[in-house]
Amino acid sequence: MIEIDPQDLAHRYTAQWNTSDAGERRAAIERLWAEDGTHTLHPPAEIREVAEGLGFSHTTLEAQGHDAIERRVARSYEEFVAKQGLTFRPRADAVRLHGVVKFGWEAVSAETGEVLGGGVEFVVLDDDGRIKSDYMYPGP
């Protein structure tokens, strides 16, 4: 596996979520993700509660491949960056253990600088240093 600076990866990862230009966003995704990479989101509590109420014991929110990941990132940009005025940034805590990188991130008001949310990522890298699997856990 090639050498990857975990903090640099965390910066590039969070930057894709802030990118307004669709072409730049797609290029960032292609540089960052394996072609069959998978982004898996631990659903927020309200989604888990609705699913449980409908009889589902497990809810998985997943996007696989560049096209699906691009739709996921674009939708997140539209909702949180464009509409709510947030920006995403990594915490300075990225660490790598073999092919896994763990880091925290924050959702920050672009207007006030106030941290309004965040979460933790676990990304599994392929031999080329691109993201094969991403596990996102929003929350404190």
Protein Blocks (a to p, Z undefined) as FASTA:
>chain_A
ZZddfklmmmmmmmmmmpmblklmmmmmmmmpcfkbccdddddfklmmmmmmnopabdcd
ddedjklmmmmmmmmmmmmmmmnopacdddfkbccehjaccdddddddfklopafbdcdd
dddddfkopafbdcddedZZ
